[in-house]
Amino acid sequence: MPANIEEKQEVPIHDLFTREIRPLHNWNEWLERWQAAVTIEEMLGLLHVGFEVPMGTRHWEEKKYDHIDRVLFYMKMADGWSNGSLLKKAGDPDKEYEFGQDKRGYVTKRKPHGMRQILAKKAFDLLCQNFFGSFELEGSGKHGDEWNRHWELDVVTPRFFPSLVKFFRTEKGWLDEESIRIPNLNVPEWQDASHYEAKARDFVVKLSTFMWGWKEPDYFCGEEEDRAAAVGENEKLRSRIETAKPWILEVLIGLNEWTLIRERLLSLDRACLDKLKEIAFRTKLSRHLHPVIEDRKVASLDEAYFAGSRAAMLLSQRELLLREGRRLQEIRKAHEMKQKAELVIKGHSNSKKNRPSL
């Protein structure tokens, strides 16, 4: 037999055997890698695994982070995801990079702000998947105080809430004077909303439900000092929620959630009513559509209603509900008083009949 057949062939060493393979230690190391990354491929890879990285520290000198730090980072990176023009920077080089492919397989070219938008969109998708999509509605897994605490500890805190309000900020819309846009939620009309955006929209709706349904808990147990501290914290939380209600109202209008607002008409406070009036008075009368001499803004809520303002319609409906509620309440009260009077008269009449004759 030929000698080479009897000789044992050497098995090549797998390339993966020759190098160390380990996961990222923690969020500290993840941030270091993020700052050092240059290519978009590296950054996309880091964003993809960012929510899976541990938050602990390896030694006492390392800075401590928690899950809110991570969410705040992703919100910062995701800002402007829906519109590349929001990510343009003065002084950007006039060059294009080859990255990705179109539906036909051709390599696409993108300018610097387009590259930023790819990263922002990736951060937004992961934010929706790992944070916005993780909140339950009351009655579907979270109940009572447990459900409230889920929002109180993660969302409406002074550390996180201002960044959330900034992320879901509102601006003038394109459709008409009354329309409102949320830059990080309203995708252009020629694009379909992704299921990730649906998670973010659902989160905002759930947040509004929490804000309008939140009630301070009763404090009957514990040390007096602890109860006083808890009462103080809840007063701050109530103030934070009440102050933010006009903002969440405008966000709901931007999401076209008029039915949801209508359901809460009678619970709207003065600040929210003022916001609705402000939106209603943005309406314009057009000489092409309305019997006016020249184009102008409406001068009253009635004019706004006439011009089709949904905000004015809601305010008018609220006045009707309050007025008719008072009228029917007065009718019921008068009926009850009449019944009581008839019972008194009947009682006197019966007492006379039963009184023995002398």
Secondary structure, DSSP 4 states (H G I P E B T S, - for coil): --HHHHSPPPPPPPGGGGS-------HHHHHHHHHH--SHHHHHHHHHHGGGS----SSTTSPP--HHHHHHHHHHHHTTTT-GGGG--TT--S--EEEEE-TTSPEEEE-HHHHHHHHHHHHHHHHHHHTGGGPPPBTTTB-HHHHHHHHHHHTSSTTTHHHHHHHT--EE-SSSTT-EE-TTT---TTSPPPHHHHHHHHHHHHHHHHHHH--PPP--SS-HHHHHHHHHHHHHHHHHHHHHHHHHHHHHHHTT-HHHHHHTGGG--HHHHHHHHHHHTT-EE-TTTSS-SS-EE-SSHHHHHHTT-HHHHHHHHHHHHHHHHHHHHHHHHHHHHHHHHHHHHHHHHHHHHHSPP-
